Amino acid sequence: MTRGSRSKHPLDLPWLDVDQAVLIAVNKYAGDDVAVALDYRTDAADPRVVASDCWTDPRQISWRIVTPTFTELLTALQAAHEVHPGT
């Protein structure tokens, strides 16, 4: 994670720009290193959804795309709920 406002160059993944992101989910237990964020660098009205990745390269935490837009995440969650109601 870094601050785009302090960078001379535009930032993109695997970096999360904390000036343009909002965490929407974090792990239940400290040390699990899981987080999901809305990344507003792509669209102020429908940001992409990213998640932390500490498994691909254990020496660093990177951020990966979950869905290109928040709307797509909600659509996927709705579809999953319809297939498996009550979960």
N, C-alpha and C positions, 0 to 999 in steps of 0.2 A: 504494500500500500504506500502511496505517496500523495503529495499535494500538487495538482497540476498548476496551481497558482505560483508555485515556487520553481517550476521547471521551465527551461528555455525552449523545450521542444514539446509538441503535443504528446500526450500519453495515451497508450492503448493497452489492451490486454497483452501480456498477462498481468499488468499492473492495474490496481484499482485506484482511481482518483478519488480520494476521500472528499474532495471539494464538490464532486458531482455524483455522489452515491449515497444511498440510504440502506442500512442493514434492515432486512425484513425477517430474518430467521437466524438463530445461532444455535449451537449445540447445547444440549441439556447439561452435559457434564464438562467441567473445565478440563482442557487438554485434548478434547476430541478434535479440535481444529476444523470445525465445519461452520461455514457461514454462507448465507445467501443474501444478495444485495440487488437493489435496483440501480442500474448504471445509466445515468441520464446523459452520458456523452453521445449516445446515438439518437435520442429523441426525448424532448422535454415532456411530451404528452403521453408517450407509450415507451418507457425505457426498456432496454434489454435486461434480462435476469441473468446474473452471474453467480457462481459458487466458488468457494475456495477449494483449492486442490493442493494437498500436501503429499499426495501419493505418487504422482508422476515423477517428481524429482524431490526426494525427501530433504534435500539441502535447502529448499525454498518453498514458500507458499505462493502459488500462482492463482490467477482467477480465470475461470473457464465459462463459456456461454452455456446456460441451461436452456433458455429460449431466446429468440431474437427480440421478442417483445413481451411485456407483462400480460397483454391480452392473450397471447399464445399460451402462457403459463396457466391463466385462468381457464381457458378453453380445454386444455389437457386435464386439468384437475376436475373440471365438470364432467368430461367424458369418462374419466376413471371412476368418479362417483356413480355415474349412471350404470357402469358395468358392475361395480361392486358397491351397491348402496349400503350405507351404514358403516363404511370404513373411513 
